């Protein structure tokens, strides 16, 4: 062990000497935690005597090792887990630049790092193969998947009224329904969570009543409560549930607790029976209505300017819009530990701005935050992209 120095981008410095009560890696990680902020994300452990350094670039998931101050040799490594920082800091403190050889691969330049990081994030985000994943991929290209829940709700409201019915709100949950025989029903809560059902009498899924309950497997309990033991109406036909009581009959079940998704039980049944998404009836009964008109922008009251600016700063540092422009995805692929205090700040901003936070999709990192897009935010983000 030898003396080391710690520093960051805001000129904070700390010396560490061997022989003390605290290991070098512990002291360095405490230094990082103490000074880390949205605008301070690069931290260096340095052995000045031999001109070697280890640099954590925590905002982009990079670790660099540097040899020499003049014509320096720099190599990069992708952070693959929360333990990487401690492991590499300990190894560098023990043996310097060469001690890190076994903790590769080390990449020769920034372009190689970016390519490797993209591949790591792709593999990390991809769930393990499951039966029906081809159906989920097909659904990802659907009209319903790329329709914003706010726009969907506007359409089903209009279609319900055009069908001679009025939406009904009970305990903050609004029910919409239209059609005769072949029907569409939708429930949306005041927090933006929702459940959409289609019922196509001609579908093979409509042929046996005793299987309807199994199609709901995977639907969150709070959404499931909206379709259990409800009164029959002109659009809601109920069938017995194996646990007692009834459930609304459906050939298509789509949840909006997070990104729009087909219920797991529905996917399993389609896969087992060799059926496609068309068997749900969603295309014929709902999606062609969604393609008729362009979305209306929801221009309402202005947002708090300071909160709006800070939200955009965090988005610019750690976020992106999903490919459907339905969600802002913040702290992409980061654990709770990696997201740090900035995540708590973001959640406060979401509440202040009145935005709709939703559940992250299965397989997402624990620190990720998914928020429904808002046209007022979009207008400001144009200045930050």
C-alpha positions as CSV (number, residue, x, y, z in Angstrom):
1,X,0.0,0.0,0.0
2,X,1.1,3.6,-0.7
3,X,-0.4,7.1,-0.2
4,X,-3.3,7.9,-2.5
5,X,-5.3,11.0,-3.3
6,X,-9.0,11.3,-4.0
7,X,-10.6,14.1,-6.1
8,X,-13.7,15.0,-8.2
9,X,-14.8,17.5,-10.8
10,X,-15.6,20.2,-8.2
11,X,-12.1,20.3,-6.8
12,X,-12.8,18.4,-3.6
13,X,-9.7,16.6,-2.5
14,X,-8.8,14.1,0.2
15,X,-5.5,12.2,1.1
16,X,-5.4,8.6,2.2
17,X,-2.5,7.1,4.0
18,X,-1.8,3.4,4.7
19,X,-1.9,2.1,8.2
20,X,-5.1,3.8,9.3
21,X,-8.3,2.3,10.5
22,X,-10.1,2.5,7.2
23,X,-9.3,0.6,4.0
24,X,-8.5,2.7,0.9
25,X,-11.6,1.4,-1.0
26,X,-13.9,2.3,2.0
27,X,-12.5,5.8,2.3
28,X,-12.8,6.3,-1.5
29,X,-16.4,5.1,-1.7
30,X,-17.3,7.3,1.3
31,X,-15.7,10.3,-0.6
32,X,-17.8,9.4,-3.7
33,X,-21.0,9.2,-1.7
34,X,-20.3,12.4,0.2
35,X,-19.7,14.5,-2.9
36,X,-21.8,12.8,-5.6
37,X,-24.5,15.0,-7.2
38,X,-26.3,15.4,-10.5
39,X,-23.6,17.9,-11.6
40,X,-20.7,16.0,-9.9
41,X,-20.3,12.4,-11.2
42,X,-16.6,11.8,-12.0
43,X,-14.2,10.7,-9.1
44,X,-10.5,9.8,-9.2
45,X,-8.3,7.7,-7.0
46,X,-4.7,8.6,-7.8
47,X,-1.2,7.5,-7.1
48,X,0.7,10.6,-8.0
49,X,4.2,9.1,-7.4
50,X,3.8,6.6,-10.2
51,X,1.4,8.6,-12.3
52,X,-1.5,6.2,-12.2
53,X,-5.2,6.8,-11.6
54,X,-8.5,5.0,-11.4
55,X,-11.6,7.1,-12.4
56,X,-15.2,6.3,-11.8
57,X,-17.6,8.1,-14.2
58,X,-20.8,7.1,-12.4
59,X,-23.2,8.9,-14.7
60,X,-22.4,6.8,-17.7
61,X,-21.4,3.5,-16.0
62,X,-17.7,3.7,-16.9
63,X,-14.5,3.0,-15.0
64,X,-11.2,4.2,-16.5
65,X,-7.6,3.3,-15.6
66,X,-4.9,5.8,-16.5
67,X,-1.1,5.5,-16.8
68,X,1.1,8.6,-17.2
69,X,0.2,12.3,-17.1
70,X,2.0,13.1,-20.4
71,X,0.8,11.1,-23.4
72,X,-1.3,9.1,-21.0
73,X,-2.6,5.6,-21.7
74,X,-6.3,5.3,-20.8
75,X,-8.5,2.3,-20.9
76,X,-12.2,1.9,-20.2
77,X,-14.4,-0.8,-18.6
78,X,-18.2,-1.1,-18.4
79,X,-19.7,-1.2,-14.9
80,X,-21.6,-4.5,-14.8
81,X,-22.8,-4.5,-11.2
82,X,-22.8,-2.5,-7.9
83,X,-19.8,-4.5,-6.6
84,X,-17.5,-3.3,-9.4
85,X,-16.6,0.0,-7.8
86,X,-15.5,-1.6,-4.5
87,X,-13.6,-4.5,-6.2
88,X,-11.6,-2.3,-8.6
89,X,-10.9,0.4,-6.0
90,X,-9.5,-2.3,-3.7
91,X,-7.4,-3.8,-6.4
92,X,-6.0,-0.4,-7.6
93,X,-5.1,0.5,-4.0
94,X,-3.3,-2.9,-3.6
95,X,-1.4,-3.0,-6.9
96,X,-2.1,-0.1,-9.2
97,X,-2.7,-0.1,-12.9
98,X,-1.5,-3.7,-13.6
99,X,-3.4,-5.2,-10.7
100,X,-6.6,-4.4,-12.7
101,X,-5.6,-6.6,-15.7
102,X,-7.7,-9.5,-14.4
103,X,-10.8,-7.3,-14.0
104,X,-11.4,-6.7,-17.7
105,X,-12.1,-6.5,-20.5
106,X,-10.4,-3.1,-20.7
107,X,-11.3,-1.2,-23.9
108,X,-8.8,1.1,-25.7
109,X,-11.0,4.1,-26.5
110,X,-14.4,5.8,-25.8
111,X,-16.0,4.5,-29.0
112,X,-15.2,0.9,-27.9
113,X,-16.6,1.6,-24.5
114,X,-19.9,3.0,-25.9
115,X,-20.4,0.0,-28.1
116,X,-19.7,-2.4,-25.2
117,X,-22.0,-0.5,-22.9
118,X,-24.8,-0.6,-25.5
119,X,-24.5,-4.3,-25.8
120,X,-24.4,-4.8,-22.0
121,X,-27.6,-2.7,-21.6
122,X,-29.3,-4.6,-24.4
123,X,-28.5,-8.0,-22.7
124,X,-29.4,-6.7,-19.3
125,X,-32.8,-5.4,-20.5
126,X,-33.7,-8.5,-22.4
127,X,-35.8,-10.9,-20.3
128,X,-35.1,-14.6,-20.3
129,X,-36.9,-16.3,-23.1
130,X,-40.4,-17.2,-22.2
131,X,-43.2,-19.0,-24.0
132,X,-45.0,-16.4,-26.1
133,X,-42.2,-13.9,-26.3
134,X,-42.8,-13.7,-30.1
135,X,-46.4,-12.7,-29.3
136,X,-45.1,-10.0,-27.0
137,X,-42.7,-8.7,-29.7
138,X,-45.6,-8.6,-32.1
139,X,-47.7,-6.7,-29.6
140,X,-44.9,-4.2,-29.2
141,X,-45.5,-3.2,-32.8
142,X,-49.3,-2.8,-32.3
143,X,-51.4,0.3,-32.5
144,X,-52.6,-0.1,-28.9
145,X,-49.0,-0.4,-27.6
146,X,-48.0,2.9,-29.1
147,X,-51.2,4.8,-28.1
148,X,-50.7,7.0,-25.1
149,X,-53.1,6.0,-22.2
150,X,-54.3,9.6,-22.2
151,X,-55.2,9.4,-25.9
152,X,-56.7,6.0,-25.4
153,X,-59.0,7.2,-22.6
154,X,-60.2,10.1,-24.8
155,X,-61.1,7.7,-27.6
156,X,-63.0,5.1,-25.4
157,X,-64.8,8.0,-23.7
158,X,-66.0,9.3,-27.1
159,X,-66.9,5.7,-28.3
160,X,-68.8,5.0,-25.2
161,X,-70.9,8.2,-25.6
162,X,-71.4,7.6,-29.3
163,X,-72.8,4.2,-28.4
164,X,-75.5,5.9,-26.2
165,X,-73.9,5.3,-22.9
166,X,-72.2,7.4,-20.2
167,X,-68.9,6.6,-18.5
168,X,-69.5,5.6,-14.8
169,X,-67.1,6.6,-12.1
170,X,-67.0,4.8,-8.7
171,X,-64.3,5.4,-6.1
172,X,-62.0,7.2,-8.6
173,X,-62.2,4.4,-11.2
174,X,-64.1,5.2,-14.5
175,X,-65.6,2.5,-16.6
176,X,-66.1,2.9,-20.3
177,X,-67.9,0.4,-22.5
178,X,-69.2,0.1,-26.1
179,X,-70.4,-2.5,-28.5
180,X,-73.2,-5.2,-28.6
181,X,-72.2,-8.8,-28.4
182,X,-68.7,-8.0,-29.4
183,X,-67.6,-5.4,-26.8
184,X,-64.8,-3.3,-25.5
185,X,-64.6,-2.3,-21.8
186,X,-62.0,-0.1,-20.2
187,X,-61.4,0.9,-16.6
188,X,-59.0,3.8,-15.7
189,X,-58.1,5.0,-12.3
190,X,-57.3,8.6,-11.3
191,X,-53.6,7.7,-11.1
192,X,-53.6,6.6,-14.8
193,X,-53.5,2.8,-14.2
194,X,-55.9,1.0,-16.4
195,X,-57.3,-2.3,-17.7
196,X,-58.8,-2.8,-21.2
197,X,-60.8,-5.8,-22.2
198,X,-62.1,-7.0,-25.6
199,X,-64.6,-9.7,-26.2
200,X,-64.9,-11.2,-29.6
201,X,-67.6,-13.8,-29.9
202,X,-66.0,-15.3,-33.0
203,X,-62.7,-16.0,-31.2
204,X,-61.6,-19.4,-30.2
205,X,-60.9,-17.9,-26.8
206,X,-64.6,-17.3,-26.3
207,X,-65.6,-20.9,-26.7
208,X,-65.1,-22.2,-23.2
209,X,-66.3,-20.1,-20.2
210,X,-64.2,-22.1,-17.6
211,X,-60.9,-20.8,-19.1
212,X,-61.7,-17.1,-18.9
213,X,-60.2,-16.7,-15.4
214,X,-56.9,-18.2,-16.4
215,X,-56.5,-15.5,-19.1
216,X,-56.2,-12.9,-16.3
217,X,-53.1,-14.5,-14.8
218,X,-50.5,-11.8,-14.1
219,X,-53.0,-8.9,-13.9
220,X,-52.1,-6.8,-10.7
221,X,-54.5,-7.3,-7.9
222,X,-55.8,-3.8,-7.8
223,X,-56.7,-3.9,-11.5
224,X,-58.2,-7.4,-11.1
225,X,-60.6,-6.1,-8.4
226,X,-62.3,-3.9,-11.0
227,X,-63.6,-7.0,-12.9
228,X,-64.4,-9.3,-10.1
229,X,-68.1,-9.7,-9.0
230,X,-69.3,-6.6,-10.9
231,X,-72.9,-6.2,-12.1
232,X,-73.6,-7.4,-15.6
233,X,-74.3,-4.5,-18.1
234,X,-74.9,-4.3,-21.8
235,X,-71.1,-4.6,-22.3
236,X,-69.9,-6.6,-19.3
237,X,-70.8,-10.2,-19.6
238,X,-69.7,-12.2,-16.5
239,X,-68.7,-15.8,-16.1
240,X,-68.0,-17.9,-13.0
241,X,-64.6,-17.7,-11.4
242,X,-63.1,-20.9,-9.9
243,X,-62.5,-19.2,-6.6
244,X,-66.1,-18.2,-6.3
245,X,-68.0,-15.2,-7.6
246,X,-67.6,-14.0,-11.2
247,X,-65.2,-12.3,-13.6
248,X,-65.9,-10.3,-16.7
249,X,-65.5,-12.5,-19.8
250,X,-62.8,-11.4,-22.2
251,X,-60.8,-12.6,-25.2
252,X,-58.3,-9.8,-24.9
253,X,-56.8,-8.4,-21.6
254,X,-54.4,-5.4,-21.7
255,X,-53.0,-3.8,-18.5
256,X,-51.8,-0.3,-18.0
257,X,-50.1,-0.7,-14.6
258,X,-46.9,0.1,-16.4
259,X,-46.1,0.0,-20.2
260,X,-49.2,-1.5,-22.0
261,X,-49.0,-5.3,-21.9
262,X,-51.1,-8.3,-22.6
263,X,-51.9,-10.4,-19.5
264,X,-49.5,-13.3,-19.0
265,X,-52.3,-15.7,-18.9
266,X,-53.6,-14.5,-22.2
267,X,-50.2,-14.8,-23.8
268,X,-49.8,-18.3,-22.5
269,X,-53.2,-19.4,-23.9
270,X,-52.5,-17.9,-27.3
271,X,-49.1,-19.6,-27.4
272,X,-50.4,-23.0,-26.3
273,X,-53.3,-22.9,-28.8
274,X,-51.1,-21.6,-31.7
275,X,-53.3,-18.4,-32.0
276,X,-52.2,-14.9,-33.0
277,X,-53.1,-11.6,-31.4
278,X,-56.0,-11.2,-33.9
279,X,-57.8,-13.9,-31.7
280,X,-58.2,-11.2,-29.0
281,X,-60.3,-9.1,-31.3
282,X,-58.3,-6.0,-30.4
283,X,-57.6,-5.0,-34.0
284,X,-61.2,-5.2,-35.2
285,X,-62.9,-3.9,-32.1
286,X,-60.5,-1.2,-30.9
287,X,-57.4,-0.4,-32.8
288,X,-59.0,0.7,-36.1
289,X,-60.8,3.4,-34.0
290,X,-57.4,4.6,-32.6
291,X,-56.1,5.2,-36.1
292,X,-58.9,7.5,-37.2
293,X,-57.8,10.8,-35.6
294,X,-54.5,12.3,-34.6
295,X,-53.8,12.8,-30.9
296,X,-55.0,15.9,-29.2
297,X,-52.3,17.7,-27.2
298,X,-53.2,18.1,-23.6
299,X,-52.3,21.7,-23.0
300,X,-53.4,22.5,-19.5
301,X,-52.1,24.7,-16.6
302,X,-48.4,25.6,-16.8
303,X,-45.9,23.7,-14.7
304,X,-43.7,24.9,-11.9
305,X,-40.7,26.3,-13.9
306,X,-38.0,25.3,-11.4
307,X,-39.4,21.8,-11.0
308,X,-39.7,21.5,-14.8
309,X,-36.1,22.6,-15.3
310,X,-34.8,20.2,-12.8
311,X,-36.9,17.3,-14.2
312,X,-35.4,18.0,-17.6
313,X,-31.9,18.1,-16.2
314,X,-32.3,14.7,-14.7
315,X,-33.8,13.4,-18.0
316,X,-30.9,14.8,-19.9
317,X,-28.4,13.1,-17.5
318,X,-30.0,9.7,-17.1
319,X,-33.1,9.3,-19.3
320,X,-34.7,8.9,-22.6
321,X,-38.2,8.5,-24.2
322,X,-39.3,4.9,-25.0
323,X,-39.6,4.2,-28.7
324,X,-43.4,4.8,-28.6
325,X,-43.0,8.2,-26.9
326,X,-45.4,7.0,-24.2
327,X,-42.9,7.0,-21.3
328,X,-39.9,8.9,-19.9
329,X,-37.5,6.2,-18.7
330,X,-35.1,7.6,-16.1
331,X,-32.1,6.0,-14.4
332,X,-32.0,3.5,-17.2
333,X,-30.5,0.1,-16.0
334,X,-29.4,1.5,-12.6
335,X,-30.0,-0.2,-9.3
336,X,-31.4,1.8,-6.4
337,X,-27.8,2.1,-5.1
338,X,-26.6,3.4,-8.4
339,X,-29.4,5.9,-8.8
340,X,-28.8,7.3,-5.4
341,X,-30.4,10.4,-3.8
342,X,-31.2,11.9,-7.3
343,X,-33.9,9.2,-7.6
344,X,-35.7,10.4,-4.5
345,X,-35.5,14.0,-5.8
346,X,-37.0,12.8,-9.1
347,X,-39.9,11.2,-7.4
348,X,-40.6,14.5,-5.5
349,X,-40.5,16.3,-8.9
350,X,-43.0,13.8,-10.4
351,X,-45.4,14.6,-7.6
352,X,-44.9,18.3,-7.8
353,X,-45.4,18.3,-11.6
354,X,-48.5,16.1,-11.3
355,X,-47.0,13.5,-13.7
356,X,-48.1,9.8,-13.8
357,X,-45.5,7.4,-12.6
358,X,-46.1,3.8,-13.6
359,X,-44.7,0.4,-12.7
360,X,-41.4,-0.5,-14.4
361,X,-41.7,-3.5,-16.8
362,X,-40.6,-7.0,-15.7
363,X,-36.8,-7.3,-15.8
364,X,-36.1,-3.6,-15.3
365,X,-33.4,-2.5,-12.9
366,X,-34.6,-1.6,-9.4
367,X,-33.6,2.1,-9.8
368,X,-35.5,2.7,-13.0
369,X,-38.4,5.2,-13.0
370,X,-41.1,5.1,-15.7
371,X,-43.3,8.2,-16.1
372,X,-46.0,8.8,-18.7
373,X,-45.1,11.5,-21.2
374,X,-46.8,14.9,-21.0
375,X,-46.9,17.4,-23.9
376,X,-45.9,20.3,-21.6
377,X,-42.7,18.3,-20.6
378,X,-42.1,17.4,-24.2
379,X,-42.2,21.0,-25.3
380,X,-39.4,21.8,-22.8
381,X,-37.4,18.7,-23.5
382,X,-36.9,19.9,-27.0
383,X,-34.4,22.4,-25.6
384,X,-32.5,19.6,-23.8
385,X,-32.3,16.8,-26.3
